[in-house]
């Protein structure tokens, strides 16, 4: 059974640009503020507009002083097997796995993206083994920004309540099964 070493899992969040219009203020940061104010879940939040930003912040997150930020929440546009940190600029699961290689023991990687984990199961297992992550989760469908953000908060909250990944997964389907199925939520762990 895959267990986290602690209940308290702070959030390291990287968020991409949601649109081309500079007036677009869409962001999941307000949701993170809500979690911190109401549930004392601390977070680090950085905006990424290109591959270089993503690599820079992910490499810094691997530093030991950020060890308690054990949920990596990646909020980007996505496609099958990749995320989009910049407009029409993609990072594949394989490339992200190389950046995170061996650095994610006892950490959760959640893709708050459309379809990134809509890939063969073996590809996610390879990513898990390469990163040593506790688990990987995300959506296989095109998802609505609001609905998926609410689900992301529920997921982060459940990770605070359970050390066993299997218990988080069971609680999701027991209490939030309809939305999990609609978003085609998937959680993979070894």
Order of alpha helices (4+ residues) and beta strands (2+ residues): beta-alpha-beta-alpha-beta-beta-beta-beta-alpha-beta-alpha-beta-alpha-alpha-beta
